[in-house]
Amino acid sequence: MNAADKTVIHFYRKTGCHLCDAMARALDAFMRELDSRDEYAIIERDIEDDPSWHQRYREYVPTLVVGEREVCYYFFDSDELKHALREESCKQ
């Protein structure tokens, strides 16, 4: 599958954040269990790298975003992520 055709999961995080590390582990495990994981791309974004990300997410790291939807923050929610990925794939 072409990278441009993949559904993107944006992972907003910051260095040294224990909740971010926990969400990264949970997201990794979720993606390994997904039969169609090659259809998705995870883009990690450190909120310290962009002032607009910092302003938006400084109180809500980590946050997962699919399309325009903020799926979960602080703690990983597999049900919400599954729902968001289904919705996004229907749009494409």
N, C-alpha and C positions, 0 to 999 in steps of 0.2 A: 504494500500500500504506500502510495506517495505521501510524504510528510505533510503536504498541503491539504490532504484529504482526511487527516486525523482530527479527532475531537481533542481539543486542548484543555488540560486541567492546569490552571495557574495556581501555584502554591506560594502564597505570600508568607514569608518567615523572616526571622532575624537571627544573626549569629548569637550563640550563647543562650538561646531560649529552650528550656527543657520541654515545654509544651510543643514547640516546633519539632524537636527531635522525636518526641513520642508520636506526633502525627506523621512524620516522615516514615517511621517504622511501620505504622498501621497502614499507610497508603501503599508502601512497598509490598506488604503482605497481601493487601486487597488486590493489587495489580497482578501479583503472581498467581492468584486464584482465578482471575478473570480469564475465561476461555478466549476472549477476543481482545486481549490486552494490546496486540499490535495495532489496533484501531485508534489508540489513544497516545497522546504525547503529554508528558508532565513538564511544565516549565516552572522552575523554581525562581522566585524573585525575592531578593533580600530587600526589605523595605528601606534599608539605609542607603540603597543605591539610587533612589529616585525620590525627590521631595514630595511628589504627589502620592506615591505609594506610602511614604512615611506618614503623611497627613491623614490619609484614608484608613490605614490599617494599624497605626501605632498602638491602639488600645485593643485591637482584635487579632493579634497574631497568635497562632497561625490561622490563616484563612485559606480555604479552597474555593476557587471560582471556576465555574464551567459556563462558557458563553458570557452572558451578563448576570448570571445568577450566583450569588454568594451561597455556597452549599453548606458550609459549616465553618465555625471558628472555635478556637480553643481546643476542642476535642473532635476526633474523627467520628463521622457518622456514615457508616457504610450504606445504610438504607437511603439516606438523602443523596449520597453520591450516585448510587445506582439509578435513582429516579432522575437526577439531573442529566446523567449520561444518556439515558433513554430519551428524554425530552430533546436533548441537543442533537442526537442522531436522527430524530424524526424531522428536524429542521433542515438537515443537509440533504 
